Amino acid sequence: MGLALTLLHSPKLLILDEPTNGLDPAGIKHLRDILKDIARKNKVAVFVSSHILTEMELMCDKVAVINKGKIVKVEDIGSKEEEHAATIENIIEVTDVNLAQKVLKKAKYEVCVKEDKISVKTSFDNIPELIKLLVKNEVGIYNVIQKEKSLEDIFFAATENKKGGQKND
């Protein structure tokens, strides 16, 4: 009801604090859809404060991480073009881990072996070339899994100090 009253004045900015608090899953999805629709159709900037990171991933296209009252990171989380160009970790299941590692290191890829799988950092757009290279060198591929960077990953990277402890005391 409060949201409906606020919208009567056709605002250009909505500031919401924990808007999904107390709602059931259906209500959360419905509110999320309404807010996205308002933002898109009415060109309203919707600023949401929340500590529920998974909900923010579904609701927002840009996030700011605040630590000790200061913005420590701003990140676009909804842009598919940026995801395709960004360097991401890819887990590759192959027939011969040692051969795959040798081939990829020779081609200057950043490679790591994890539990009989190859971990390679490259852009999404470069995966077809990587697969061609492995196949050309007779490495069979069972699966390629893109490890997505979650909002939780972004949050902890922005708020943890280098010694492993958290900055936010």
Phi and psi in radians as a Rosetta constraint file:
Dihedral C 1 N 2 CA 2 C 2 CIRCULARHARMONIC -1.075 0.35
Dihedral N 2 CA 2 C 2 N 3 CIRCULARHARMONIC -0.668 0.35
Dihedral C 2 N 3 CA 3 C 3 CIRCULARHARMONIC -1.130 0.35
Dihedral N 3 CA 3 C 3 N 4 CIRCULARHARMONIC -0.746 0.35
Dihedral C 3 N 4 CA 4 C 4 CIRCULARHARMONIC -1.080 0.35
Dihedral N 4 CA 4 C 4 N 5 CIRCULARHARMONIC -0.743 0.35
Dihedral C 4 N 5 CA 5 C 5 CIRCULARHARMONIC -1.105 0.35
Dihedral N 5 CA 5 C 5 N 6 CIRCULARHARMONIC -0.709 0.35
Dihedral C 5 N 6 CA 6 C 6 CIRCULARHARMONIC -1.107 0.35
Dihedral N 6 CA 6 C 6 N 7 CIRCULARHARMONIC -0.664 0.35
Dihedral C 6 N 7 CA 7 C 7 CIRCULARHARMONIC -1.281 0.35
Dihedral N 7 CA 7 C 7 N 8 CIRCULARHARMONIC -0.282 0.35
Dihedral C 7 N 8 CA 8 C 8 CIRCULARHARMONIC -1.024 0.35
Dihedral N 8 CA 8 C 8 N 9 CIRCULARHARMONIC -0.500 0.35
Dihedral C 8 N 9 CA 9 C 9 CIRCULARHARMONIC -1.615 0.35
Dihedral N 9 CA 9 C 9 N 10 CIRCULARHARMONIC 0.164 0.35
Dihedral C 9 N 10 CA 10 C 10 CIRCULARHARMONIC 0.833 0.35
Dihedral N 10 CA 10 C 10 N 11 CIRCULARHARMONIC 1.045 0.35
Dihedral C 10 N 11 CA 11 C 11 CIRCULARHARMONIC -1.228 0.35
Dihedral N 11 CA 11 C 11 N 12 CIRCULARHARMONIC 2.728 0.35
Dihedral C 11 N 12 CA 12 C 12 CIRCULARHARMONIC -1.685 0.35
Dihedral N 12 CA 12 C 12 N 13 CIRCULARHARMONIC -0.206 0.35
Dihedral C 12 N 13 CA 13 C 13 CIRCULARHARMONIC -2.454 0.35
Dihedral N 13 CA 13 C 13 N 14 CIRCULARHARMONIC 2.270 0.35
Dihedral C 13 N 14 CA 14 C 14 CIRCULARHARMONIC -2.005 0.35
Dihedral N 14 CA 14 C 14 N 15 CIRCULARHARMONIC 2.268 0.35
Dihedral C 14 N 15 CA 15 C 15 CIRCULARHARMONIC -2.001 0.35
Dihedral N 15 CA 15 C 15 N 16 CIRCULARHARMONIC 2.034 0.35
Dihedral C 15 N 16 CA 16 C 16 CIRCULARHARMONIC -2.129 0.35
Dihedral N 16 CA 16 C 16 N 17 CIRCULARHARMONIC 2.314 0.35
Dihedral C 16 N 17 CA 17 C 17 CIRCULARHARMONIC -1.878 0.35
Dihedral N 17 CA 17 C 17 N 18 CIRCULARHARMONIC 1.967 0.35
Dihedral C 17 N 18 CA 18 C 18 CIRCULARHARMONIC 0.858 0.35
Dihedral N 18 CA 18 C 18 N 19 CIRCULARHARMONIC 0.994 0.35
Dihedral C 18 N 19 CA 19 C 19 CIRCULARHARMONIC -1.135 0.35
Dihedral N 19 CA 19 C 19 N 20 CIRCULARHARMONIC -0.380 0.35
Dihedral C 19 N 20 CA 20 C 20 CIRCULARHARMONIC -1.660 0.35
Dihedral N 20 CA 20 C 20 N 21 CIRCULARHARMONIC 0.004 0.35
Dihedral C 20 N 21 CA 21 C 21 CIRCULARHARMONIC -1.023 0.35
Dihedral N 21 CA 21 C 21 N 22 CIRCULARHARMONIC 2.206 0.35
Dihedral C 21 N 22 CA 22 C 22 CIRCULARHARMONIC 1.520 0.35
Dihedral N 22 CA 22 C 22 N 23 CIRCULARHARMONIC -0.045 0.35
Dihedral C 22 N 23 CA 23 C 23 CIRCULARHARMONIC -1.580 0.35
Dihedral N 23 CA 23 C 23 N 24 CIRCULARHARMONIC 2.621 0.35
Dihedral C 23 N 24 CA 24 C 24 CIRCULARHARMONIC -1.376 0.35
Dihedral N 24 CA 24 C 24 N 25 CIRCULARHARMONIC 2.945 0.35
Dihedral C 24 N 25 CA 25 C 25 CIRCULARHARMONIC -0.935 0.35
Dihedral N 25 CA 25 C 25 N 26 CIRCULARHARMONIC -0.691 0.35
Dihedral C 25 N 26 CA 26 C 26 CIRCULARHARMONIC -1.166 0.35
Dihedral N 26 CA 26 C 26 N 27 CIRCULARHARMONIC -0.704 0.35
Dihedral C 26 N 27 CA 27 C 27 CIRCULARHARMONIC -1.153 0.35
Dihedral N 27 CA 27 C 27 N 28 CIRCULARHARMONIC -0.664 0.35
Dihedral C 27 N 28 CA 28 C 28 CIRCULARHARMONIC -1.087 0.35
Dihedral N 28 CA 28 C 28 N 29 CIRCULARHARMONIC -0.838 0.35
Dihedral C 28 N 29 CA 29 C 29 CIRCULARHARMONIC -1.108 0.35
Dihedral N 29 CA 29 C 29 N 30 CIRCULARHARMONIC -0.742 0.35
Dihedral C 29 N 30 CA 30 C 30 CIRCULARHARMONIC -1.077 0.35
Dihedral N 30 CA 30 C 30 N 31 CIRCULARHARMONIC -0.807 0.35
Dihedral C 30 N 31 CA 31 C 31 CIRCULARHARMONIC -1.109 0.35
Dihedral N 31 CA 31 C 31 N 32 CIRCULARHARMONIC -0.732 0.35
Dihedral C 31 N 32 CA 32 C 32 CIRCULARHARMONIC -1.030 0.35
Dihedral N 32 CA 32 C 32 N 33 CIRCULARHARMONIC -0.792 0.35
Dihedral C 32 N 33 CA 33 C 33 CIRCULARHARMONIC -1.116 0.35
Dihedral N 33 CA 33 C 33 N 34 CIRCULARHARMONIC -0.703 0.35
Dihedral C 33 N 34 CA 34 C 34 CIRCULARHARMONIC -1.091 0.35
Dihedral N 34 CA 34 C 34 N 35 CIRCULARHARMONIC -0.818 0.35
Dihedral C 34 N 35 CA 35 C 35 CIRCULARHARMONIC -1.117 0.35
Dihedral N 35 CA 35 C 35 N 36 CIRCULARHARMONIC -0.717 0.35
Dihedral C 35 N 36 CA 36 C 36 CIRCULARHARMONIC -1.106 0.35
Dihedral N 36 CA 36 C 36 N 37 CIRCULARHARMONIC -0.711 0.35
Dihedral C 36 N 37 CA 37 C 37 CIRCULARHARMONIC -1.132 0.35
Dihedral N 37 CA 37 C 37 N 38 CIRCULARHARMONIC -0.765 0.35
Dihedral C 37 N 38 CA 38 C 38 CIRCULARHARMONIC -1.067 0.35
Dihedral N 38 CA 38 C 38 N 39 CIRCULARHARMONIC -0.797 0.35
Dihedral C 38 N 39 CA 39 C 39 CIRCULARHARMONIC -1.077 0.35
Dihedral N 39 CA 39 C 39 N 40 CIRCULARHARMONIC -0.776 0.35
Dihedral C 39 N 40 CA 40 C 40 CIRCULARHARMONIC -1.284 0.35
Dihedral N 40 CA 40 C 40 N 41 CIRCULARHARMONIC -0.898 0.35
Dihedral C 40 N 41 CA 41 C 41 CIRCULARHARMONIC -1.320 0.35
Dihedral N 41 CA 41 C 41 N 42 CIRCULARHARMONIC -0.669 0.35
Dihedral C 41 N 42 CA 42 C 42 CIRCULARHARMONIC -1.747 0.35
Dihedral N 42 CA 42 C 42 N 43 CIRCULARHARMONIC 0.023 0.35
Dihedral C 42 N 43 CA 43 C 43 CIRCULARHARMONIC 0.936 0.35
Dihedral N 43 CA 43 C 43 N 44 CIRCULARHARMONIC 0.865 0.35
Dihedral C 43 N 44 CA 44 C 44 CIRCULARHARMONIC -1.805 0.35
Dihedral N 44 CA 44 C 44 N 45 CIRCULARHARMONIC 2.289 0.35
Dihedral C 44 N 45 CA 45 C 45 CIRCULARHARMONIC -1.400 0.35
Dihedral N 45 CA 45 C 45 N 46 CIRCULARHARMONIC 2.196 0.35
Dihedral C 45 N 46 CA 46 C 46 CIRCULARHARMONIC -1.956 0.35
Dihedral N 46 CA 46 C 46 N 47 CIRCULARHARMONIC 2.007 0.35
Dihedral C 46 N 47 CA 47 C 47 CIRCULARHARMONIC -1.801 0.35
Dihedral N 47 CA 47 C 47 N 48 CIRCULARHARMONIC 2.081 0.35
Dihedral C 47 N 48 CA 48 C 48 CIRCULARHARMONIC -2.087 0.35
Dihedral N 48 CA 48 C 48 N 49 CIRCULARHARMONIC 2.256 0.35
Dihedral C 48 N 49 CA 49 C 49 CIRCULARHARMONIC -1.785 0.35
Dihedral N 49 CA 49 C 49 N 50 CIRCULARHARMONIC 2.193 0.35
Dihedral C 49 N 50 CA 50 C 50 CIRCULARHARMONIC -2.829 0.35
Dihedral N 50 CA 50 C 50 N 51 CIRCULARHARMONIC 2.661 0.35
Dihedral C 50 N 51 CA 51 C 51 CIRCULARHARMONIC -1.843 0.35
Dihedral N 51 CA 51 C 51 N 52 CIRCULARHARMONIC 0.059 0.35
Dihedral C 51 N 52 CA 52 C 52 CIRCULARHARMONIC -1.594 0.35
Dihedral N 52 CA 52 C 52 N 53 CIRCULARHARMONIC 1.604 0.35
Dihedral C 52 N 53 CA 53 C 53 CIRCULARHARMONIC -1.114 0.35
Dihedral N 53 CA 53 C 53 N 54 CIRCULARHARMONIC -0.669 0.35
Dihedral C 53 N 54 CA 54 C 54 CIRCULARHARMONIC -1.118 0.35
Dihedral N 54 CA 54 C 54 N 55 CIRCULARHARMONIC -0.630 0.35
Dihedral C 54 N 55 CA 55 C 55 CIRCULARHARMONIC -1.185 0.35
Dihedral N 55 CA 55 C 55 N 56 CIRCULARHARMONIC -0.670 0.35
Dihedral C 55 N 56 CA 56 C 56 CIRCULARHARMONIC -1.148 0.35
Dihedral N 56 CA 56 C 56 N 57 CIRCULARHARMONIC -0.617 0.35
Dihedral C 56 N 57 CA 57 C 57 CIRCULARHARMONIC -1.059 0.35
Dihedral N 57 CA 57 C 57 N 58 CIRCULARHARMONIC -0.650 0.35
Dihedral C 57 N 58 CA 58 C 58 CIRCULARHARMONIC -1.402 0.35
Dihedral N 58 CA 58 C 58 N 59 CIRCULARHARMONIC -0.439 0.35
Dihedral C 58 N 59 CA 59 C 59 CIRCULARHARMONIC -1.693 0.35
Dihedral N 59 CA 59 C 59 N 60 CIRCULARHARMONIC -0.582 0.35
Dihedral C 59 N 60 CA 60 C 60 CIRCULARHARMONIC -1.874 0.35
Dihedral N 60 CA 60 C 60 N 61 CIRCULARHARMONIC 2.737 0.35
Dihedral C 60 N 61 CA 61 C 61 CIRCULARHARMONIC -1.895 0.35
Dihedral N 61 CA 61 C 61 N 62 CIRCULARHARMONIC -0.223 0.35
Dihedral C 61 N 62 CA 62 C 62 CIRCULARHARMONIC -2.529 0.35
Dihedral N 62 CA 62 C 62 N 63 CIRCULARHARMONIC 2.425 0.35
Dihedral C 62 N 63 CA 63 C 63 CIRCULARHARMONIC -2.251 0.35
Dihedral N 63 CA 63 C 63 N 64 CIRCULARHARMONIC 2.630 0.35
Dihedral C 63 N 64 CA 64 C 64 CIRCULARHARMONIC -2.108 0.35
Dihedral N 64 CA 64 C 64 N 65 CIRCULARHARMONIC 2.295 0.35
Dihedral C 64 N 65 CA 65 C 65 CIRCULARHARMONIC -1.684 0.35
Dihedral N 65 CA 65 C 65 N 66 CIRCULARHARMONIC 2.206 0.35
Dihedral C 65 N 66 CA 66 C 66 CIRCULARHARMONIC -1.947 0.35
Dihedral N 66 CA 66 C 66 N 67 CIRCULARHARMONIC 2.255 0.35
Dihedral C 66 N 67 CA 67 C 67 CIRCULARHARMONIC -2.301 0.35
Dihedral N 67 CA 67 C 67 N 68 CIRCULARHARMONIC 2.168 0.35
Dihedral C 67 N 68 CA 68 C 68 CIRCULARHARMONIC 0.936 0.35
Dihedral N 68 CA 68 C 68 N 69 CIRCULARHARMONIC 0.707 0.35
Dihedral C 68 N 69 CA 69 C 69 CIRCULARHARMONIC 1.391 0.35
Dihedral N 69 CA 69 C 69 N 70 CIRCULARHARMONIC 0.074 0.35
Dihedral C 69 N 70 CA 70 C 70 CIRCULARHARMONIC -2.137 0.35
Dihedral N 70 CA 70 C 70 N 71 CIRCULARHARMONIC 2.477 0.35
Dihedral C 70 N 71 CA 71 C 71 CIRCULARHARMONIC -1.281 0.35
Dihedral N 71 CA 71 C 71 N 72 CIRCULARHARMONIC 2.085 0.35
Dihedral C 71 N 72 CA 72 C 72 CIRCULARHARMONIC -1.875 0.35
Dihedral N 72 CA 72 C 72 N 73 CIRCULARHARMONIC -0.187 0.35
Dihedral C 72 N 73 CA 73 C 73 CIRCULARHARMONIC -2.845 0.35
Dihedral N 73 CA 73 C 73 N 74 CIRCULARHARMONIC 2.366 0.35
Dihedral C 73 N 74 CA 74 C 74 CIRCULARHARMONIC -2.180 0.35
Dihedral N 74 CA 74 C 74 N 75 CIRCULARHARMONIC 2.271 0.35
Dihedral C 74 N 75 CA 75 C 75 CIRCULARHARMONIC -2.497 0.35
Dihedral N 75 CA 75 C 75 N 76 CIRCULARHARMONIC 2.402 0.35
Dihedral C 75 N 76 CA 76 C 76 CIRCULARHARMONIC -1.370 0.35
Dihedral N 76 CA 76 C 76 N 77 CIRCULARHARMONIC 2.250 0.35
Dihedral C 76 N 77 CA 77 C 77 CIRCULARHARMONIC -2.024 0.35
Dihedral N 77 CA 77 C 77 N 78 CIRCULARHARMONIC -0.064 0.35
Dihedral C 77 N 78 CA 78 C 78 CIRCULARHARMONIC -1.941 0.35
Dihedral N 78 CA 78 C 78 N 79 CIRCULARHARMONIC 0.028 0.35
Dihedral C 78 N 79 CA 79 C 79 CIRCULARHARMONIC -1.558 0.35
Dihedral N 79 CA 79 C 79 N 80 CIRCULARHARMONIC 1.927 0.35
Dihedral C 79 N 80 CA 80 C 80 CIRCULARHARMONIC -1.185 0.35
Dihedral N 80 CA 80 C 80 N 81 CIRCULARHARMONIC -0.584 0.35
Dihedral C 80 N 81 CA 81 C 81 CIRCULARHARMONIC -1.092 0.35
Dihedral N 81 CA 81 C 81 N 82 CIRCULARHARMONIC -0.744 0.35
Dihedral C 81 N 82 CA 82 C 82 CIRCULARHARMONIC -1.171 0.35
Dihedral N 82 CA 82 C 82 N 83 CIRCULARHARMONIC -0.667 0.35
Dihedral C 82 N 83 CA 83 C 83 CIRCULARHARMONIC -1.068 0.35
Dihedral N 83 CA 83 C 83 N 84 CIRCULARHARMONIC -0.679 0.35
Dihedral C 83 N 84 CA 84 C 84 CIRCULARHARMONIC -1.213 0.35
Dihedral N 84 CA 84 C 84 N 85 CIRCULARHARMONIC -0.538 0.35
Dihedral C 84 N 85 CA 85 C 85 CIRCULARHARMONIC -1.563 0.35
Dihedral N 85 CA 85 C 85 N 86 CIRCULARHARMONIC -0.388 0.35
Dihedral C 85 N 86 CA 86 C 86 CIRCULARHARMONIC -1.263 0.35
Dihedral N 86 CA 86 C 86 N 87 CIRCULARHARMONIC 2.624 0.35
Dihedral C 86 N 87 CA 87 C 87 CIRCULARHARMONIC -1.379 0.35
Dihedral N 87 CA 87 C 87 N 88 CIRCULARHARMONIC 2.154 0.35
Dihedral C 87 N 88 CA 88 C 88 CIRCULARHARMONIC -2.280 0.35
Dihedral N 88 CA 88 C 88 N 89 CIRCULARHARMONIC 2.839 0.35
Dihedral C 88 N 89 CA 89 C 89 CIRCULARHARMONIC -1.509 0.35
Dihedral N 89 CA 89 C 89 N 90 CIRCULARHARMONIC 2.332 0.35
Dihedral C 89 N 90 CA 90 C 90 CIRCULARHARMONIC -2.143 0.35
Dihedral N 90 CA 90 C 90 N 91 CIRCULARHARMONIC 2.260 0.35
Dihedral C 90 N 91 CA 91 C 91 CIRCULARHARMONIC -1.729 0.35
Dihedral N 91 CA 91 C 91 N 92 CIRCULARHARMONIC 2.178 0.35
Dihedral C 91 N 92 CA 92 C 92 CIRCULARHARMONIC -2.098 0.35
Dihedral N 92 CA 92 C 92 N 93 CIRCULARHARMONIC 2.160 0.35
Dihedral C 92 N 93 CA 93 C 93 CIRCULARHARMONIC -1.625 0.35
Dihedral N 93 CA 93 C 93 N 94 CIRCULARHARMONIC 2.159 0.35
Dihedral C 93 N 94 CA 94 C 94 CIRCULARHARMONIC -2.285 0.35
Dihedral N 94 CA 94 C 94 N 95 CIRCULARHARMONIC 2.920 0.35
Dihedral C 94 N 95 CA 95 C 95 CIRCULARHARMONIC -1.304 0.35
Dihedral N 95 CA 95 C 95 N 96 CIRCULARHARMONIC -0.558 0.35
Dihedral C 95 N 96 CA 96 C 96 CIRCULARHARMONIC -2.392 0.35
Dihedral N 96 CA 96 C 96 N 97 CIRCULARHARMONIC 1.703 0.35
Dihedral C 96 N 97 CA 97 C 97 CIRCULARHARMONIC -1.069 0.35
Dihedral N 97 CA 97 C 97 N 98 CIRCULARHARMONIC -0.753 0.35
Dihedral C 97 N 98 CA 98 C 98 CIRCULARHARMONIC -1.128 0.35
Dihedral N 98 CA 98 C 98 N 99 CIRCULARHARMONIC -0.763 0.35
Dihedral C 98 N 99 CA 99 C 99 CIRCULARHARMONIC -1.145 0.35
Dihedral N 99 CA 99 C 99 N 100 CIRCULARHARMONIC -0.765 0.35
Dihedral C 99 N 100 CA 100 C 100 CIRCULARHARMONIC -1.045 0.35
Dihedral N 100 CA 100 C 100 N 101 CIRCULARHARMONIC -0.769 0.35
Dihedral C 100 N 101 CA 101 C 101 CIRCULARHARMONIC -1.076 0.35
Dihedral N 101 CA 101 C 101 N 102 CIRCULARHARMONIC -0.764 0.35
Dihedral C 101 N 102 CA 102 C 102 CIRCULARHARMONIC -1.092 0.35
Dihedral N 102 CA 102 C 102 N 103 CIRCULARHARMONIC -0.820 0.35
Dihedral C 102 N 103 CA 103 C 103 CIRCULARHARMONIC -1.084 0.35
Dihedral N 103 CA 103 C 103 N 104 CIRCULARHARMONIC -0.802 0.35
Dihedral C 103 N 104 CA 104 C 104 CIRCULARHARMONIC -1.236 0.35
Dihedral N 104 CA 104 C 104 N 105 CIRCULARHARMONIC -0.666 0.35
Dihedral C 104 N 105 CA 105 C 105 CIRCULARHARMONIC -1.146 0.35
Dihedral N 105 CA 105 C 105 N 106 CIRCULARHARMONIC -0.669 0.35
Dihedral C 105 N 106 CA 106 C 106 CIRCULARHARMONIC -1.085 0.35
Dihedral N 106 CA 106 C 106 N 107 CIRCULARHARMONIC -0.588 0.35
Dihedral C 106 N 107 CA 107 C 107 CIRCULARHARMONIC -1.496 0.35
Dihedral N 107 CA 107 C 107 N 108 CIRCULARHARMONIC 0.176 0.35
Dihedral C 107 N 108 CA 108 C 108 CIRCULARHARMONIC 1.246 0.35
Dihedral N 108 CA 108 C 108 N 109 CIRCULARHARMONIC 0.457 0.35
Dihedral C 108 N 109 CA 109 C 109 CIRCULARHARMONIC -1.462 0.35
Dihedral N 109 CA 109 C 109 N 110 CIRCULARHARMONIC 2.597 0.35
Dihedral C 109 N 110 CA 110 C 110 CIRCULARHARMONIC -1.438 0.35
Dihedral N 110 CA 110 C 110 N 111 CIRCULARHARMONIC 1.937 0.35
Dihedral C 110 N 111 CA 111 C 111 CIRCULARHARMONIC -2.146 0.35
Dihedral N 111 CA 111 C 111 N 112 CIRCULARHARMONIC 2.518 0.35
Dihedral C 111 N 112 CA 112 C 112 CIRCULARHARMONIC -2.518 0.35
Dihedral N 112 CA 112 C 112 N 113 CIRCULARHARMONIC 2.495 0.35
Dihedral C 112 N 113 CA 113 C 113 CIRCULARHARMONIC -1.700 0.35
Dihedral N 113 CA 113 C 113 N 114 CIRCULARHARMONIC 2.225 0.35
Dihedral C 113 N 114 CA 114 C 114 CIRCULARHARMONIC -2.288 0.35
Dihedral N 114 CA 114 C 114 N 115 CIRCULARHARMONIC 1.962 0.35
Dihedral C 114 N 115 CA 115 C 115 CIRCULARHARMONIC 0.835 0.35
Dihedral N 115 CA 115 C 115 N 116 CIRCULARHARMONIC 0.974 0.35
Dihedral C 115 N 116 CA 116 C 116 CIRCULARHARMONIC 1.090 0.35
Dihedral N 116 CA 116 C 116 N 117 CIRCULARHARMONIC 0.427 0.35
Dihedral C 116 N 117 CA 117 C 117 CIRCULARHARMONIC -2.266 0.35
Dihedral N 117 CA 117 C 117 N 118 CIRCULARHARMONIC 2.744 0.35
Dihedral C 117 N 118 CA 118 C 118 CIRCULARHARMONIC -1.718 0.35
Dihedral N 118 CA 118 C 118 N 119 CIRCULARHARMONIC 2.325 0.35
Dihedral C 118 N 119 CA 119 C 119 CIRCULARHARMONIC -1.908 0.35
Dihedral N 119 CA 119 C 119 N 120 CIRCULARHARMONIC 2.164 0.35
Dihedral C 119 N 120 CA 120 C 120 CIRCULARHARMONIC -2.249 0.35
Dihedral N 120 CA 120 C 120 N 121 CIRCULARHARMONIC 2.301 0.35
Dihedral C 120 N 121 CA 121 C 121 CIRCULARHARMONIC -1.684 0.35
Dihedral N 121 CA 121 C 121 N 122 CIRCULARHARMONIC 2.083 0.35
Dihedral C 121 N 122 CA 122 C 122 CIRCULARHARMONIC -2.814 0.35
Dihedral N 122 CA 122 C 122 N 123 CIRCULARHARMONIC 2.978 0.35
Dihedral C 122 N 123 CA 123 C 123 CIRCULARHARMONIC -1.389 0.35
Dihedral N 123 CA 123 C 123 N 124 CIRCULARHARMONIC 2.737 0.35
Dihedral C 123 N 124 CA 124 C 124 CIRCULARHARMONIC -0.996 0.35
Dihedral N 124 CA 124 C 124 N 125 CIRCULARHARMONIC -0.726 0.35
Dihedral C 124 N 125 CA 125 C 125 CIRCULARHARMONIC -1.143 0.35
Dihedral N 125 CA 125 C 125 N 126 CIRCULARHARMONIC -0.341 0.35
Dihedral C 125 N 126 CA 126 C 126 CIRCULARHARMONIC -1.609 0.35
Dihedral N 126 CA 126 C 126 N 127 CIRCULARHARMONIC -0.111 0.35
Dihedral C 126 N 127 CA 127 C 127 CIRCULARHARMONIC -1.039 0.35
Dihedral N 127 CA 127 C 127 N 128 CIRCULARHARMONIC -0.751 0.35
Dihedral C 127 N 128 CA 128 C 128 CIRCULARHARMONIC -1.006 0.35
Dihedral N 128 CA 128 C 128 N 129 CIRCULARHARMONIC -0.688 0.35
Dihedral C 128 N 129 CA 129 C 129 CIRCULARHARMONIC -1.151 0.35
Dihedral N 129 CA 129 C 129 N 130 CIRCULARHARMONIC -0.693 0.35
Dihedral C 129 N 130 CA 130 C 130 CIRCULARHARMONIC -1.094 0.35
Dihedral N 130 CA 130 C 130 N 131 CIRCULARHARMONIC -0.761 0.35
Dihedral C 130 N 131 CA 131 C 131 CIRCULARHARMONIC -1.123 0.35
Dihedral N 131 CA 131 C 131 N 132 CIRCULARHARMONIC -0.767 0.35
Dihedral C 131 N 132 CA 132 C 132 CIRCULARHARMONIC -1.005 0.35
Dihedral N 132 CA 132 C 132 N 133 CIRCULARHARMONIC -0.748 0.35
Dihedral C 132 N 133 CA 133 C 133 CIRCULARHARMONIC -1.073 0.35
Dihedral N 133 CA 133 C 133 N 134 CIRCULARHARMONIC -0.785 0.35
Dihedral C 133 N 134 CA 134 C 134 CIRCULARHARMONIC -1.146 0.35
Dihedral N 134 CA 134 C 134 N 135 CIRCULARHARMONIC -0.793 0.35
Dihedral C 134 N 135 CA 135 C 135 CIRCULARHARMONIC -1.117 0.35
Dihedral N 135 CA 135 C 135 N 136 CIRCULARHARMONIC -0.723 0.35
Dihedral C 135 N 136 CA 136 C 136 CIRCULARHARMONIC -1.021 0.35
Dihedral N 136 CA 136 C 136 N 137 CIRCULARHARMONIC -0.560 0.35
Dihedral C 136 N 137 CA 137 C 137 CIRCULARHARMONIC -1.694 0.35
Dihedral N 137 CA 137 C 137 N 138 CIRCULARHARMONIC 0.369 0.35
Dihedral C 137 N 138 CA 138 C 138 CIRCULARHARMONIC 1.080 0.35
Dihedral N 138 CA 138 C 138 N 139 CIRCULARHARMONIC 0.630 0.35
Dihedral C 138 N 139 CA 139 C 139 CIRCULARHARMONIC -1.783 0.35
Dihedral N 139 CA 139 C 139 N 140 CIRCULARHARMONIC 2.062 0.35
Dihedral C 139 N 140 CA 140 C 140 CIRCULARHARMONIC -1.336 0.35
Dihedral N 140 CA 140 C 140 N 141 CIRCULARHARMONIC 2.491 0.35
Dihedral C 140 N 141 CA 141 C 141 CIRCULARHARMONIC -2.037 0.35
Dihedral N 141 CA 141 C 141 N 142 CIRCULARHARMONIC 2.180 0.35
Dihedral C 141 N 142 CA 142 C 142 CIRCULARHARMONIC -1.604 0.35
Dihedral N 142 CA 142 C 142 N 143 CIRCULARHARMONIC -0.643 0.35
Dihedral C 142 N 143 CA 143 C 143 CIRCULARHARMONIC -2.849 0.35
Dihedral N 143 CA 143 C 143 N 144 CIRCULARHARMONIC 2.553 0.35
Dihedral C 143 N 144 CA 144 C 144 CIRCULARHARMONIC -2.231 0.35
Dihedral N 144 CA 144 C 144 N 145 CIRCULARHARMONIC 2.118 0.35
Dihedral C 144 N 145 CA 145 C 145 CIRCULARHARMONIC -2.096 0.35
Dihedral N 145 CA 145 C 145 N 146 CIRCULARHARMONIC 2.146 0.35
Dihedral C 145 N 146 CA 146 C 146 CIRCULARHARMONIC -1.443 0.35
Dihedral N 146 CA 146 C 146 N 147 CIRCULARHARMONIC 2.126 0.35
Dihedral C 146 N 147 CA 147 C 147 CIRCULARHARMONIC -1.500 0.35
Dihedral N 147 CA 147 C 147 N 148 CIRCULARHARMONIC 1.896 0.35
Dihedral C 147 N 148 CA 148 C 148 CIRCULARHARMONIC -1.377 0.35
Dihedral N 148 CA 148 C 148 N 149 CIRCULARHARMONIC 2.490 0.35
Dihedral C 148 N 149 CA 149 C 149 CIRCULARHARMONIC -1.462 0.35
Dihedral N 149 CA 149 C 149 N 150 CIRCULARHARMONIC 2.057 0.35
Dihedral C 149 N 150 CA 150 C 150 CIRCULARHARMONIC -1.509 0.35
Dihedral N 150 CA 150 C 150 N 151 CIRCULARHARMONIC 2.891 0.35
Dihedral C 150 N 151 CA 151 C 151 CIRCULARHARMONIC -1.096 0.35
Dihedral N 151 CA 151 C 151 N 152 CIRCULARHARMONIC -0.555 0.35
Dihedral C 151 N 152 CA 152 C 152 CIRCULARHARMONIC -1.111 0.35
Dihedral N 152 CA 152 C 152 N 153 CIRCULARHARMONIC -0.739 0.35
Dihedral C 152 N 153 CA 153 C 153 CIRCULARHARMONIC -1.036 0.35
Dihedral N 153 CA 153 C 153 N 154 CIRCULARHARMONIC -0.791 0.35
Dihedral C 153 N 154 CA 154 C 154 CIRCULARHARMONIC -1.081 0.35
Dihedral N 154 CA 154 C 154 N 155 CIRCULARHARMONIC -0.780 0.35
Dihedral C 154 N 155 CA 155 C 155 CIRCULARHARMONIC -1.044 0.35
Dihedral N 155 CA 155 C 155 N 156 CIRCULARHARMONIC -0.897 0.35
Dihedral C 155 N 156 CA 156 C 156 CIRCULARHARMONIC -1.196 0.35
Dihedral N 156 CA 156 C 156 N 157 CIRCULARHARMONIC -0.615 0.35
Dihedral C 156 N 157 CA 157 C 157 CIRCULARHARMONIC -1.099 0.35
Dihedral N 157 CA 157 C 157 N 158 CIRCULARHARMONIC -0.595 0.35
Dihedral C 157 N 158 CA 158 C 158 CIRCULARHARMONIC -1.444 0.35
Dihedral N 158 CA 158 C 158 N 159 CIRCULARHARMONIC -0.396 0.35
Dihedral C 158 N 159 CA 159 C 159 CIRCULARHARMONIC -1.945 0.35
Dihedral N 159 CA 159 C 159 N 160 CIRCULARHARMONIC -0.217 0.35
Dihedral C 159 N 160 CA 160 C 160 CIRCULARHARMONIC -1.571 0.35
Dihedral N 160 CA 160 C 160 N 161 CIRCULARHARMONIC 2.462 0.35
Dihedral C 160 N 161 CA 161 C 161 CIRCULARHARMONIC -1.515 0.35
Dihedral N 161 CA 161 C 161 N 162 CIRCULARHARMONIC 2.993 0.35
Dihedral C 161 N 162 CA 162 C 162 CIRCULARHARMONIC -1.125 0.35
Dihedral N 162 CA 162 C 162 N 163 CIRCULARHARMONIC -0.355 0.35
Dihedral C 162 N 163 CA 163 C 163 CIRCULARHARMONIC -1.518 0.35
Dihedral N 163 CA 163 C 163 N 164 CIRCULARHARMONIC 0.025 0.35
Dihedral C 163 N 164 CA 164 C 164 CIRCULARHARMONIC 1.691 0.35
Dihedral N 164 CA 164 C 164 N 165 CIRCULARHARMONIC -0.287 0.35
Dihedral C 164 N 165 CA 165 C 165 CIRCULARHARMONIC -1.439 0.35
Dihedral N 165 CA 165 C 165 N 166 CIRCULARHARMONIC 2.847 0.35
Dihedral C 165 N 166 CA 166 C 166 CIRCULARHARMONIC -1.590 0.35
Dihedral N 166 CA 166 C 166 N 167 CIRCULARHARMONIC 2.517 0.35
Dihedral C 166 N 167 CA 167 C 167 CIRCULARHARMONIC -1.256 0.35
Dihedral N 167 CA 167 C 167 N 168 CIRCULARHARMONIC -0.538 0.35
Dihedral C 167 N 168 CA 168 C 168 CIRCULARHARMONIC -1.490 0.35
Dihedral N 168 CA 168 C 168 N 169 CIRCULARHARMONIC 1.546 0.35
